Amino acid sequence: MLNEEAFKNWKMVAFVIFLLLLMVRSSHITDEKVLKIAKLSKQERELRAEYIAIRSQSMKLKLESNVQKKVQKMGLYPSKEPIHIIKEVNTKK
């Protein structure tokens, strides 16, 4: 009779220990995920800053004045005459 009660208590103790180990492991997994999220957030901020820097540099290079300076070296200059717009007239109805 004493052995049966002791066995029941040991089962409960083993169950509680199992739950404690499970809780510790889940907290470690959560900590790892939090660290990974922080690392990815930092990487995202760095990439976003790099993207903004490259985009602004690209916008400066596409300015008409910069393009004119670069093509003048090749002997090309802006036209003095205004552009002519050609429209297609559809005569078939």
PDB file of N, CA, C and O in Angstrom:
ATOM      1  N   MET A   1       0.822  -1.180   0.000  1.00  0.00           N
ATOM      2  CA  MET A   1       0.000   0.000   0.000  1.00  0.00           C
ATOM      3  C   MET A   1       0.880   1.263   0.000  1.00  0.00           C
ATOM      4  O   MET A   1       0.582   2.237  -0.691  1.00  0.00           O
ATOM      5  N   LEU A   2       1.913   1.230   0.745  1.00  0.00           N
ATOM      6  CA  LEU A   2       2.817   2.373   0.778  1.00  0.00           C
ATOM      7  C   LEU A   2       3.536   2.548  -0.548  1.00  0.00           C
ATOM      8  O   LEU A   2       3.761   3.676  -0.988  1.00  0.00           O
ATOM      9  N   ASN A   3       3.892   1.467  -1.177  1.00  0.00           N
ATOM     10  CA  ASN A   3       4.577   1.531  -2.462  1.00  0.00           C
ATOM     11  C   ASN A   3       3.686   2.100  -3.560  1.00  0.00           C
ATOM     12  O   ASN A   3       4.157   2.829  -4.433  1.00  0.00           O
ATOM     13  N   GLU A   4       2.386   1.763  -3.514  1.00  0.00           N
ATOM     14  CA  GLU A   4       1.464   2.279  -4.522  1.00  0.00           C
ATOM     15  C   GLU A   4       1.313   3.793  -4.399  1.00  0.00           C
ATOM     16  O   GLU A   4       1.282   4.490  -5.414  1.00  0.00           O
ATOM     17  N   GLU A   5       1.220   4.306  -3.191  1.00  0.00           N
ATOM     18  CA  GLU A   5       1.097   5.753  -2.986  1.00  0.00           C
ATOM     19  C   GLU A   5       2.383   6.467  -3.391  1.00  0.00           C
ATOM     20  O   GLU A   5       2.339   7.547  -3.979  1.00  0.00           O
ATOM     21  N   ALA A   6       3.501   5.875  -3.082  1.00  0.00           N
ATOM     22  CA  ALA A   6       4.781   6.463  -3.475  1.00  0.00           C
ATOM     23  C   ALA A   6       4.911   6.495  -4.996  1.00  0.00           C
ATOM     24  O   ALA A   6       5.413   7.466  -5.563  1.00  0.00           O
ATOM     25  N   PHE A   7       4.455   5.425  -5.652  1.00  0.00           N
ATOM     26  CA  PHE A   7       4.516   5.375  -7.109  1.00  0.00           C
ATOM     27  C   PHE A   7       3.642   6.466  -7.730  1.00  0.00           C
ATOM     28  O   PHE A   7       4.043   7.109  -8.701  1.00  0.00           O
ATOM     29  N   LYS A   8       2.448   6.674  -7.167  1.00  0.00           N
ATOM     30  CA  LYS A   8       1.566   7.736  -7.656  1.00  0.00           C
ATOM     31  C   LYS A   8       2.225   9.101  -7.491  1.00  0.00           C
ATOM     32  O   LYS A   8       2.134   9.948  -8.379  1.00  0.00           O
ATOM     33  N   ASN A   9       2.881   9.314  -6.367  1.00  0.00           N
ATOM     34  CA  ASN A   9       3.579  10.589  -6.141  1.00  0.00           C
ATOM     35  C   ASN A   9       4.734  10.771  -7.129  1.00  0.00           C
ATOM     36  O   ASN A   9       4.954  11.871  -7.635  1.00  0.00           O
ATOM     37  N   TRP A  10       5.463   9.702  -7.397  1.00  0.00           N
ATOM     38  CA  TRP A  10       6.574   9.797  -8.348  1.00  0.00           C
ATOM     39  C   TRP A  10       6.088  10.104  -9.762  1.00  0.00           C
ATOM     40  O   TRP A  10       6.745  10.822 -10.516  1.00  0.00           O
ATOM     41  N   LYS A  11       4.932   9.551 -10.109  1.00  0.00           N
ATOM     42  CA  LYS A  11       4.368   9.873 -11.420  1.00  0.00           C
ATOM     43  C   LYS A  11       4.036  11.365 -11.504  1.00  0.00           C
ATOM     44  O   LYS A  11       4.284  12.008 -12.524  1.00  0.00           O
ATOM     45  N   MET A  12       3.478  11.900 -10.427  1.00  0.00           N
ATOM     46  CA  MET A  12       3.145  13.330 -10.407  1.00  0.00           C
ATOM     47  C   MET A  12       4.420  14.175 -10.456  1.00  0.00           C
ATOM     48  O   MET A  12       4.477  15.173 -11.174  1.00  0.00           O
ATOM     49  N   VAL A  13       5.432  13.781  -9.700  1.00  0.00           N
ATOM     50  CA  VAL A  13       6.699  14.508  -9.692  1.00  0.00           C
ATOM     51  C   VAL A  13       7.334  14.459 -11.079  1.00  0.00           C
ATOM     52  O   VAL A  13       7.835  15.475 -11.561  1.00  0.00           O
ATOM     53  N   ALA A  14       7.322  13.306 -11.721  1.00  0.00           N
ATOM     54  CA  ALA A  14       7.876  13.180 -13.070  1.00  0.00           C
ATOM     55  C   ALA A  14       7.098  14.043 -14.049  1.00  0.00           C
ATOM     56  O   ALA A  14       7.690  14.672 -14.926  1.00  0.00           O
ATOM     57  N   PHE A  15       5.776  14.080 -13.909  1.00  0.00           N
ATOM     58  CA  PHE A  15       4.953  14.913 -14.781  1.00  0.00           C
ATOM     59  C   PHE A  15       5.283  16.395 -14.594  1.00  0.00           C
ATOM     60  O   PHE A  15       5.397  17.126 -15.578  1.00  0.00           O
ATOM     61  N   VAL A  16       5.433  16.839 -13.371  1.00  0.00           N
ATOM     62  CA  VAL A  16       5.768  18.243 -13.086  1.00  0.00           C
ATOM     63  C   VAL A  16       7.157  18.569 -13.641  1.00  0.00           C
ATOM     64  O   VAL A  16       7.359  19.641 -14.211  1.00  0.00           O
ATOM     65  N   ILE A  17       8.102  17.659 -13.480  1.00  0.00           N
ATOM     66  CA  ILE A  17       9.446  17.885 -14.032  1.00  0.00           C
ATOM     67  C   ILE A  17       9.390  17.979 -15.547  1.00  0.00           C
ATOM     68  O   ILE A  17      10.055  18.831 -16.137  1.00  0.00           O
ATOM     69  N   PHE A  18       8.609  17.118 -16.185  1.00  0.00           N
ATOM     70  CA  PHE A  18       8.435  17.167 -17.632  1.00  0.00           C
ATOM     71  C   PHE A  18       7.862  18.511 -18.068  1.00  0.00           C
ATOM     72  O   PHE A  18       8.328  19.101 -19.043  1.00  0.00           O
ATOM     73  N   LEU A  19       6.846  18.997 -17.344  1.00  0.00           N
ATOM     74  CA  LEU A  19       6.262  20.303 -17.671  1.00  0.00           C
ATOM     75  C   LEU A  19       7.273  21.425 -17.490  1.00  0.00           C
ATOM     76  O   LEU A  19       7.308  22.360 -18.290  1.00  0.00           O
ATOM     77  N   LEU A  20       8.098  21.344 -16.443  1.00  0.00           N
ATOM     78  CA  LEU A  20       9.127  22.368 -16.229  1.00  0.00           C
ATOM     79  C   LEU A  20      10.152  22.372 -17.365  1.00  0.00           C
ATOM     80  O   LEU A  20      10.545  23.434 -17.848  1.00  0.00           O
ATOM     81  N   LEU A  21      10.581  21.183 -17.787  1.00  0.00           N
ATOM     82  CA  LEU A  21      11.526  21.097 -18.905  1.00  0.00           C
ATOM     83  C   LEU A  21      10.912  21.638 -20.192  1.00  0.00           C
ATOM     84  O   LEU A  21      11.575  22.324 -20.970  1.00  0.00           O
ATOM     85  N   LEU A  22       9.647  21.323 -20.402  1.00  0.00           N
ATOM     86  CA  LEU A  22       8.941  21.832 -21.564  1.00  0.00           C
ATOM     87  C   LEU A  22       8.847  23.358 -21.531  1.00  0.00           C
ATOM     88  O   LEU A  22       9.024  24.017 -22.556  1.00  0.00           O
ATOM     89  N   MET A  23       8.573  23.904 -20.374  1.00  0.00           N
ATOM     90  CA  MET A  23       8.488  25.351 -20.219  1.00  0.00           C
ATOM     91  C   MET A  23       9.842  26.015 -20.474  1.00  0.00           C
ATOM     92  O   MET A  23       9.907  27.044 -21.146  1.00  0.00           O
ATOM     93  N   VAL A  24      10.912  25.441 -19.949  1.00  0.00           N
ATOM     94  CA  VAL A  24      12.253  26.001 -20.155  1.00  0.00           C
ATOM     95  C   VAL A  24      12.613  25.964 -21.631  1.00  0.00           C
ATOM     96  O   VAL A  24      13.143  26.940 -22.161  1.00  0.00           O
ATOM     97  N   ARG A  25      12.335  24.857 -22.299  1.00  0.00           N
ATOM     98  CA  ARG A  25      12.660  24.728 -23.726  1.00  0.00           C
ATOM     99  C   ARG A  25      11.866  25.725 -24.550  1.00  0.00           C
ATOM    100  O   ARG A  25      12.414  26.350 -25.458  1.00  0.00           O
ATOM    101  N   SER A  26      10.597  25.882 -24.253  1.00  0.00           N
ATOM    102  CA  SER A  26       9.788  26.830 -25.020  1.00  0.00           C
ATOM    103  C   SER A  26      10.258  28.266 -24.798  1.00  0.00           C
ATOM    104  O   SER A  26      10.203  29.084 -25.715  1.00  0.00           O
ATOM    105  N   SER A  27      10.718  28.574 -23.593  1.00  0.00           N
ATOM    106  CA  SER A  27      11.236  29.929 -23.360  1.00  0.00           C
ATOM    107  C   SER A  27      12.542  30.149 -24.129  1.00  0.00           C
ATOM    108  O   SER A  27      12.789  31.252 -24.617  1.00  0.00           O
ATOM    109  N   HIS A  28      13.381  29.114 -24.243  1.00  0.00           N
ATOM    110  CA  HIS A  28      14.601  29.233 -25.041  1.00  0.00           C
ATOM    111  C   HIS A  28      14.279  29.439 -26.518  1.00  0.00           C
ATOM    112  O   HIS A  28      14.908  30.253 -27.195  1.00  0.00           O
ATOM    113  N   ILE A  29      13.307  28.703 -27.001  1.00  0.00           N
ATOM    114  CA  ILE A  29      12.893  28.860 -28.402  1.00  0.00           C
ATOM    115  C   ILE A  29      12.357  30.266 -28.644  1.00  0.00           C
ATOM    116  O   ILE A  29      12.649  30.881 -29.670  1.00  0.00           O
ATOM    117  N   THR A  30      11.575  30.770 -27.699  1.00  0.00           N
ATOM    118  CA  THR A  30      11.038  32.125 -27.819  1.00  0.00           C
ATOM    119  C   THR A  30      12.157  33.152 -27.818  1.00  0.00           C
ATOM    120  O   THR A  30      12.127  34.089 -28.616  1.00  0.00           O
ATOM    121  N   ASP A  31      13.145  33.000 -26.942  1.00  0.00           N
ATOM    122  CA  ASP A  31      14.280  33.920 -26.907  1.00  0.00           C
ATOM    123  C   ASP A  31      15.049  33.909 -28.223  1.00  0.00           C
ATOM    124  O   ASP A  31      15.460  34.962 -28.711  1.00  0.00           O
ATOM    125  N   GLU A  32      15.246  32.721 -28.801  1.00  0.00           N
ATOM    126  CA  GLU A  32      15.945  32.627 -30.082  1.00  0.00           C
ATOM    127  C   GLU A  32      15.176  33.361 -31.172  1.00  0.00           C
ATOM    128  O   GLU A  32      15.772  34.048 -32.002  1.00  0.00           O
ATOM    129  N   LYS A  33      13.859  33.216 -31.171  1.00  0.00           N
ATOM    130  CA  LYS A  33      13.051  33.886 -32.184  1.00  0.00           C
ATOM    131  C   LYS A  33      13.075  35.400 -31.999  1.00  0.00           C
ATOM    132  O   LYS A  33      13.110  36.143 -32.980  1.00  0.00           O
ATOM    133  N   VAL A  34      13.055  35.855 -30.765  1.00  0.00           N
ATOM    134  CA  VAL A  34      13.119  37.298 -30.505  1.00  0.00           C
ATOM    135  C   VAL A  34      14.452  37.858 -31.004  1.00  0.00           C
ATOM    136  O   VAL A  34      14.484  38.928 -31.611  1.00  0.00           O
ATOM    137  N   LEU A  35      15.545  37.147 -30.753  1.00  0.00           N
ATOM    138  CA  LEU A  35      16.855  37.590 -31.231  1.00  0.00           C
ATOM    139  C   LEU A  35      16.918  37.600 -32.755  1.00  0.00           C
ATOM    140  O   LEU A  35      17.484  38.515 -33.353  1.00  0.00           O
ATOM    141  N   LYS A  36      16.334  36.580 -33.379  1.00  0.00           N
ATOM    142  CA  LYS A  36      16.313  36.522 -34.835  1.00  0.00           C
ATOM    143  C   LYS A  36      15.495  37.662 -35.418  1.00  0.00           C
ATOM    144  O   LYS A  36      15.883  38.255 -36.425  1.00  0.00           O
ATOM    145  N   ILE A  37      14.367  37.973 -34.794  1.00  0.00           N
ATOM    146  CA  ILE A  37      13.530  39.092 -35.254  1.00  0.00           C
ATOM    147  C   ILE A  37      14.282  40.408 -35.123  1.00  0.00           C
ATOM    148  O   ILE A  37      14.215  41.249 -36.018  1.00  0.00           O
ATOM    149  N   ALA A  38      14.995  40.595 -34.020  1.00  0.00           N
ATOM    150  CA  ALA A  38      15.771  41.827 -33.827  1.00  0.00           C
ATOM    151  C   ALA A  38      16.862  41.938 -34.881  1.00  0.00           C
ATOM    152  O   ALA A  38      17.101  43.020 -35.418  1.00  0.00           O
ATOM    153  N   LYS A  39      17.518  40.836 -35.176  1.00  0.00           N
ATOM    154  CA  LYS A  39      18.578  40.836 -36.193  1.00  0.00           C
ATOM    155  C   LYS A  39      18.010  41.174 -37.570  1.00  0.00           C
ATOM    156  O   LYS A  39      18.587  41.970 -38.310  1.00  0.00           O
ATOM    157  N   LEU A  40      16.873  40.561 -37.907  1.00  0.00           N
ATOM    158  CA  LEU A  40      16.248  40.827 -39.199  1.00  0.00           C
ATOM    159  C   LEU A  40      15.732  42.257 -39.288  1.00  0.00           C
ATOM    160  O   LEU A  40      15.782  42.859 -40.361  1.00  0.00           O
ATOM    161  N   SER A  41      15.245  42.809 -38.199  1.00  0.00           N
ATOM    162  CA  SER A  41      14.779  44.202 -38.195  1.00  0.00           C
ATOM    163  C   SER A  41      15.944  45.150 -38.441  1.00  0.00           C
ATOM    164  O   SER A  41      15.818  46.118 -39.190  1.00  0.00           O
ATOM    165  N   LYS A  42      17.072  44.868 -37.812  1.00  0.00           N
ATOM    166  CA  LYS A  42      18.261  45.699 -38.024  1.00  0.00           C
ATOM    167  C   LYS A  42      18.715  45.604 -39.475  1.00  0.00           C
ATOM    168  O   LYS A  42      19.058  46.615 -40.087  1.00  0.00           O
ATOM    169  N   GLN A  43      18.719  44.403 -40.024  1.00  0.00           N
ATOM    170  CA  GLN A  43      19.116  44.211 -41.414  1.00  0.00           C
ATOM    171  C   GLN A  43      18.145  44.935 -42.352  1.00  0.00           C
ATOM    172  O   GLN A  43      18.562  45.509 -43.358  1.00  0.00           O
ATOM    173  N   GLU A  44      16.862  44.907 -42.023  1.00  0.00           N
ATOM    174  CA  GLU A  44      15.871  45.607 -42.846  1.00  0.00           C
ATOM    175  C   GLU A  44      16.122  47.110 -42.847  1.00  0.00           C
ATOM    176  O   GLU A  44      16.062  47.750 -43.898  1.00  0.00           O
ATOM    177  N   ARG A  45      16.404  47.679 -41.670  1.00  0.00           N
ATOM    178  CA  ARG A  45      16.695  49.117 -41.598  1.00  0.00           C
ATOM    179  C   ARG A  45      17.930  49.474 -42.415  1.00  0.00           C
ATOM    180  O   ARG A  45      17.950  50.500 -43.095  1.00  0.00           O
ATOM    181  N   GLU A  46      18.968  48.627 -42.354  1.00  0.00           N
ATOM    182  CA  GLU A  46      20.182  48.890 -43.120  1.00  0.00           C
ATOM    183  C   GLU A  46      19.905  48.827 -44.624  1.00  0.00           C
ATOM    184  O   GLU A  46      20.364  49.682 -45.382  1.00  0.00           O
ATOM    185  N   LEU A  47      19.162  47.825 -45.042  1.00  0.00           N
ATOM    186  CA  LEU A  47      18.846  47.695 -46.467  1.00  0.00           C
ATOM    187  C   LEU A  47      17.964  48.844 -46.953  1.00  0.00           C
ATOM    188  O   LEU A  47      18.132  49.332 -48.070  1.00  0.00           O
ATOM    189  N   ARG A  48      17.029  49.270 -46.113  1.00  0.00           N
ATOM    190  CA  ARG A  48      16.170  50.393 -46.485  1.00  0.00           C
ATOM    191  C   ARG A  48      16.990  51.675 -46.636  1.00  0.00           C
ATOM    192  O   ARG A  48      16.766  52.454 -47.563  1.00  0.00           O
ATOM    193  N   ALA A  49      17.940  51.892 -45.720  1.00  0.00           N
ATOM    194  CA  ALA A  49      18.804  53.075 -45.822  1.00  0.00           C
ATOM    195  C   ALA A  49      19.650  53.007 -47.086  1.00  0.00           C
ATOM    196  O   ALA A  49      19.837  54.019 -47.761  1.00  0.00           O
ATOM    197  N   GLU A  50      20.160  51.830 -47.410  1.00  0.00           N
ATOM    198  CA  GLU A  50      20.957  51.671 -48.629  1.00  0.00           C
ATOM    199  C   GLU A  50      20.096  51.919 -49.865  1.00  0.00           C
ATOM    200  O   GLU A  50      20.543  52.553 -50.821  1.00  0.00           O
ATOM    201  N   TYR A  51      18.869  51.422 -49.845  1.00  0.00           N
ATOM    202  CA  TYR A  51      17.954  51.627 -50.964  1.00  0.00           C
ATOM    203  C   TYR A  51      17.668  53.115 -51.171  1.00  0.00           C
ATOM    204  O   TYR A  51      17.672  53.601 -52.302  1.00  0.00           O
ATOM    205  N   ILE A  52      17.422  53.827 -50.082  1.00  0.00           N
ATOM    206  CA  ILE A  52      17.129  55.255 -50.187  1.00  0.00           C
ATOM    207  C   ILE A  52      18.329  56.009 -50.732  1.00  0.00           C
ATOM    208  O   ILE A  52      18.171  56.910 -51.556  1.00  0.00           O
ATOM    209  N   ALA A  53      19.527  55.653 -50.283  1.00  0.00           N
ATOM    210  CA  ALA A  53      20.736  56.318 -50.768  1.00  0.00           C
ATOM    211  C   ALA A  53      20.936  56.066 -52.260  1.00  0.00           C
ATOM    212  O   ALA A  53      21.253  56.988 -53.010  1.00  0.00           O
ATOM    213  N   ILE A  54      20.753  54.829 -52.685  1.00  0.00           N
ATOM    214  CA  ILE A  54      20.929  54.501 -54.104  1.00  0.00           C
ATOM    215  C   ILE A  54      19.847  55.161 -54.947  1.00  0.00           C
ATOM    216  O   ILE A  54      20.120  55.639 -56.049  1.00  0.00           O
ATOM    217  N   ARG A  55      18.615  55.189 -54.430  1.00  0.00           N
ATOM    218  CA  ARG A  55      17.527  55.816 -55.185  1.00  0.00           C
ATOM    219  C   ARG A  55      17.768  57.305 -55.360  1.00  0.00           C
ATOM    220  O   ARG A  55      17.543  57.844 -56.444  1.00  0.00           O
ATOM    221  N   SER A  56      18.224  57.978 -54.306  1.00  0.00           N
ATOM    222  CA  SER A  56      18.480  59.418 -54.437  1.00  0.00           C
ATOM    223  C   SER A  56      19.645  59.673 -55.391  1.00  0.00           C
ATOM    224  O   SER A  56      19.618  60.638 -56.156  1.00  0.00           O
ATOM    225  N   GLN A  57      20.656  58.825 -55.353  1.00  0.00           N
ATOM    226  CA  GLN A  57      21.779  58.962 -56.280  1.00  0.00           C
ATOM    227  C   GLN A  57      21.301  58.738 -57.721  1.00  0.00           C
ATOM    228  O   GLN A  57      21.722  59.445 -58.637  1.00  0.00           O
ATOM    229  N   SER A  58      20.440  57.773 -57.909  1.00  0.00           N
ATOM    230  CA  SER A  58      19.892  57.499 -59.241  1.00  0.00           C
ATOM    231  C   SER A  58      19.058  58.676 -59.740  1.00  0.00           C
ATOM    232  O   SER A  58      19.126  59.036 -60.915  1.00  0.00           O
ATOM    233  N   MET A  59      18.278  59.268 -58.854  1.00  0.00           N
ATOM    234  CA  MET A  59      17.459  60.416 -59.251  1.00  0.00           C
ATOM    235  C   MET A  59      18.335  61.592 -59.661  1.00  0.00           C
ATOM    236  O   MET A  59      18.005  62.314 -60.601  1.00  0.00           O
ATOM    237  N   LYS A  60      19.446  61.788 -58.964  1.00  0.00           N
ATOM    238  CA  LYS A  60      20.363  62.868 -59.334  1.00  0.00           C
ATOM    239  C   LYS A  60      20.990  62.604 -60.693  1.00  0.00           C
ATOM    240  O   LYS A  60      21.164  63.529 -61.486  1.00  0.00           O
ATOM    241  N   LEU A  61      21.328  61.355 -60.970  1.00  0.00           N
ATOM    242  CA  LEU A  61      21.938  61.024 -62.253  1.00  0.00           C
ATOM    243  C   LEU A  61      20.952  61.166 -63.413  1.00  0.00           C
ATOM    244  O   LEU A  61      21.368  61.415 -64.544  1.00  0.00           O
ATOM    245  N   LYS A  62      19.660  61.013 -63.148  1.00  0.00           N
ATOM    246  CA  LYS A  62      18.661  61.106 -64.203  1.00  0.00           C
ATOM    247  C   LYS A  62      18.206  62.539 -64.481  1.00  0.00           C
ATOM    248  O   LYS A  62      17.418  62.770 -65.399  1.00  0.00           O
ATOM    249  N   LEU A  63      18.692  63.496 -63.703  1.00  0.00           N
ATOM    250  CA  LEU A  63      18.298  64.881 -63.944  1.00  0.00           C
ATOM    251  C   LEU A  63      18.739  65.309 -65.336  1.00  0.00           C
ATOM    252  O   LEU A  63      19.800  64.909 -65.815  1.00  0.00           O
ATOM    253  N   GLU A  64      17.908  66.129 -65.980  1.00  0.00           N
ATOM    254  CA  GLU A  64      18.202  66.552 -67.344  1.00  0.00           C
ATOM    255  C   GLU A  64      19.535  67.282 -67.435  1.00  0.00           C
ATOM    256  O   GLU A  64      20.273  67.103 -68.404  1.00  0.00           O
ATOM    257  N   SER A  65      19.847  68.096 -66.443  1.00  0.00           N
ATOM    258  CA  SER A  65      21.107  68.841 -66.478  1.00  0.00           C
ATOM    259  C   SER A  65      22.311  67.900 -66.436  1.00  0.00           C
ATOM    260  O   SER A  65      23.299  68.123 -67.136  1.00  0.00           O
ATOM    261  N   ASN A  66      22.231  66.854 -65.622  1.00  0.00           N
ATOM    262  CA  ASN A  66      23.335  65.889 -65.569  1.00  0.00           C
ATOM    263  C   ASN A  66      23.465  65.117 -66.875  1.00  0.00           C
ATOM    264  O   ASN A  66      24.573  64.858 -67.344  1.00  0.00           O
ATOM    265  N   VAL A  67      22.325  64.751 -67.459  1.00  0.00           N
ATOM    266  CA  VAL A  67      22.358  64.024 -68.726  1.00  0.00           C
ATOM    267  C   VAL A  67      22.950  64.910 -69.811  1.00  0.00           C
ATOM    268  O   VAL A  67      23.749  64.443 -70.623  1.00  0.00           O
ATOM    269  N   GLN A  68      22.568  66.183 -69.836  1.00  0.00           N
ATOM    270  CA  GLN A  68      23.115  67.112 -70.838  1.00  0.00           C
ATOM    271  C   GLN A  68      24.624  67.242 -70.703  1.00  0.00           C
ATOM    272  O   GLN A  68      25.338  67.246 -71.706  1.00  0.00           O
ATOM    273  N   LYS A  69      25.110  67.346 -69.490  1.00  0.00           N
ATOM    274  CA  LYS A  69      26.559  67.459 -69.286  1.00  0.00           C
ATOM    275  C   LYS A  69      27.285  66.222 -69.815  1.00  0.00           C
ATOM    276  O   LYS A  69      28.348  66.338 -70.423  1.00  0.00           O
ATOM    277  N   LYS A  70      26.721  65.057 -69.589  1.00  0.00           N
ATOM    278  CA  LYS A  70      27.383  63.831 -70.019  1.00  0.00           C
ATOM    279  C   LYS A  70      27.351  63.651 -71.525  1.00  0.00           C
ATOM    280  O   LYS A  70      28.324  63.173 -72.107  1.00  0.00           O
ATOM    281  N   VAL A  71      26.242  64.027 -72.173  1.00  0.00           N
ATOM    282  CA  VAL A  71      26.164  63.833 -73.621  1.00  0.00           C
ATOM    283  C   VAL A  71      26.873  64.944 -74.384  1.00  0.00           C
ATOM    284  O   VAL A  71      27.216  64.757 -75.552  1.00  0.00           O
ATOM    285  N   GLN A  72      27.101  66.096 -73.756  1.00  0.00           N
ATOM    286  CA  GLN A  72      27.866  67.155 -74.423  1.00  0.00           C
ATOM    287  C   GLN A  72      29.295  66.700 -74.688  1.00  0.00           C
ATOM    288  O   GLN A  72      29.911  67.125 -75.666  1.00  0.00           O
ATOM    289  N   LYS A  73      29.817  65.850 -73.834  1.00  0.00           N
ATOM    290  CA  LYS A  73      31.155  65.293 -74.045  1.00  0.00           C
ATOM    291  C   LYS A  73      31.197  64.439 -75.314  1.00  0.00           C
ATOM    292  O   LYS A  73      32.247  64.290 -75.939  1.00  0.00           O
ATOM    293  N   MET A  74      30.051  63.887 -75.682  1.00  0.00           N
ATOM    294  CA  MET A  74      29.971  63.074 -76.893  1.00  0.00           C
ATOM    295  C   MET A  74      29.639  63.912 -78.114  1.00  0.00           C
ATOM    296  O   MET A  74      29.595  63.392 -79.229  1.00  0.00           O
ATOM    297  N   GLY A  75      29.407  65.193 -77.922  1.00  0.00           N
ATOM    298  CA  GLY A  75      29.090  66.071 -79.049  1.00  0.00           C
ATOM    299  C   GLY A  75      27.603  66.226 -79.291  1.00  0.00           C
ATOM    300  O   GLY A  75      27.215  66.704 -80.357  1.00  0.00           O
ATOM    301  N   LEU A  76      26.767  65.849 -78.364  1.00  0.00           N
ATOM    302  CA  LEU A  76      25.323  65.996 -78.512  1.00  0.00           C
ATOM    303  C   LEU A  76      24.849  67.203 -77.707  1.00  0.00           C
ATOM    304  O   LEU A  76      25.282  67.421 -76.575  1.00  0.00           O
ATOM    305  N   TYR A  77      23.948  67.987 -78.314  1.00  0.00           N
ATOM    306  CA  TYR A  77      23.434  69.180 -77.645  1.00  0.00           C
ATOM    307  C   TYR A  77      21.919  69.182 -77.734  1.00  0.00           C
ATOM    308  O   TYR A  77      21.356  68.538 -78.620  1.00  0.00           O
ATOM    309  N   PRO A  78      21.241  69.894 -76.832  1.00  0.00           N
ATOM    310  CA  PRO A  78      19.779  69.956 -76.906  1.00  0.00           C
ATOM    311  C   PRO A  78      19.324  70.702 -78.162  1.00  0.00           C
ATOM    312  O   PRO A  78      20.004  71.607 -78.647  1.00  0.00           O
ATOM    313  N   SER A  79      18.180  70.309 -78.666  1.00  0.00           N
ATOM    314  CA  SER A  79      17.631  70.909 -79.873  1.00  0.00           C
ATOM    315  C   SER A  79      17.172  72.330 -79.594  1.00  0.00           C
ATOM    316  O   SER A  79      16.657  72.630 -78.517  1.00  0.00           O
ATOM    317  N   LYS A  80      17.365  73.199 -80.574  1.00  0.00           N
ATOM    318  CA  LYS A  80      16.915  74.595 -80.443  1.00  0.00           C
ATOM    319  C   LYS A  80      15.461  74.743 -80.889  1.00  0.00           C
ATOM    320  O   LYS A  80      14.782  75.692 -80.498  1.00  0.00           O
ATOM    321  N   GLU A  81      14.985  73.802 -81.711  1.00  0.00           N
ATOM    322  CA  GLU A  81      13.609  73.849 -82.197  1.00  0.00           C
ATOM    323  C   GLU A  81      12.707  73.029 -81.268  1.00  0.00           C
ATOM    324  O   GLU A  81      13.141  72.029 -80.698  1.00  0.00           O
ATOM    325  N   PRO A  82      11.464  73.456 -81.123  1.00  0.00           N
ATOM    326  CA  PRO A  82      10.559  72.670 -80.289  1.00  0.00           C
ATOM    327  C   PRO A  82      10.201  71.349 -80.975  1.00  0.00           C
ATOM    328  O   PRO A  82      10.347  71.215 -82.190  1.00  0.00           O
ATOM    329  N   ILE A  83       9.753  70.418 -80.222  1.00  0.00           N
ATOM    330  CA  ILE A  83       9.414  69.114 -80.786  1.00  0.00           C
ATOM    331  C   ILE A  83       8.119  69.200 -81.584  1.00  0.00           C
ATOM    332  O   ILE A  83       7.273  70.057 -81.328  1.00  0.00           O
ATOM    333  N   HIS A  84       7.979  68.305 -82.548  1.00  0.00           N
ATOM    334  CA  HIS A  84       6.757  68.223 -83.357  1.00  0.00           C
ATOM    335  C   HIS A  84       6.029  66.949 -82.946  1.00  0.00           C
ATOM    336  O   HIS A  84       6.609  65.865 -82.892  1.00  0.00           O
ATOM    337  N   ILE A  85       4.761  67.112 -82.664  1.00  0.00           N
ATOM    338  CA  ILE A  85       3.958  65.965 -82.275  1.00  0.00           C
ATOM    339  C   ILE A  85       3.235  65.442 -83.506  1.00  0.00           C
ATOM    340  O   ILE A  85       2.550  66.190 -84.203  1.00  0.00           O
ATOM    341  N   ILE A  86       3.391  64.176 -83.760  1.00  0.00           N
ATOM    342  CA  ILE A  86       2.754  63.542 -84.910  1.00  0.00           C
ATOM    343  C   ILE A  86       1.607  62.696 -84.369  1.00  0.00           C
ATOM    344  O   ILE A  86       1.796  61.826 -83.520  1.00  0.00           O
ATOM    345  N   LYS A  87       0.415  62.977 -84.886  1.00  0.00           N
ATOM    346  CA  LYS A  87      -0.762  62.233 -84.463  1.00  0.00           C
ATOM    347  C   LYS A  87      -1.268  61.386 -85.619  1.00  0.00           C
ATOM    348  O   LYS A  87      -1.250  61.811 -86.775  1.00  0.00           O
ATOM    349  N   GLU A  88      -1.710  60.204 -85.296  1.00  0.00           N
ATOM    350  CA  GLU A  88      -2.275  59.312 -86.316  1.00  0.00           C
ATOM    351  C   GLU A  88      -3.764  59.562 -86.363  1.00  0.00           C
ATOM    352  O   GLU A  88      -4.448  59.529 -85.340  1.00  0.00           O
ATOM    353  N   VAL A  89      -4.246  59.807 -87.530  1.00  0.00           N
ATOM    354  CA  VAL A  89      -5.675  60.058 -87.730  1.00  0.00           C
ATOM    355  C   VAL A  89      -6.288  58.791 -88.321  1.00  0.00           C
ATOM    356  O   VAL A  89      -5.859  58.303 -89.367  1.00  0.00           O
ATOM    357  N   ASN A  90      -7.265  58.289 -87.653  1.00  0.00           N
ATOM    358  CA  ASN A  90      -7.947  57.091 -88.115  1.00  0.00           C
ATOM    359  C   ASN A  90      -9.081  57.502 -89.027  1.00  0.00           C
ATOM    360  O   ASN A  90     -10.076  58.069 -88.574  1.00  0.00           O
ATOM    361  N   THR A  91      -8.935  57.215 -90.327  1.00  0.00           N
ATOM    362  CA  THR A  91      -9.964  57.613 -91.301  1.00  0.00           C
ATOM    363  C   THR A  91     -11.008  56.525 -91.507  1.00  0.00           C
ATOM    364  O   THR A  91     -12.083  56.792 -92.043  1.00  0.00           O
ATOM    365  N   LYS A  92     -10.711  55.338 -91.099  1.00  0.00           N
ATOM    366  CA  LYS A  92     -11.666  54.240 -91.261  1.00  0.00           C
ATOM    367  C   LYS A  92     -12.633  54.221 -90.076  1.00  0.00           C
ATOM    368  O   LYS A  92     -12.224  54.320 -88.920  1.00  0.00           O
ATOM    369  N   LYS A  93     -13.902  54.093 -90.384  1.00  0.00           N
ATOM    370  CA  LYS A  93     -14.923  54.024 -89.351  1.00  0.00           C
ATOM    371  C   LYS A  93     -15.798  52.855 -89.525  1.00  0.00           C
ATOM    372  O   LYS A  93     -16.717  52.648 -88.733  1.00  0.00           O
TER     373      LYS A  93
END
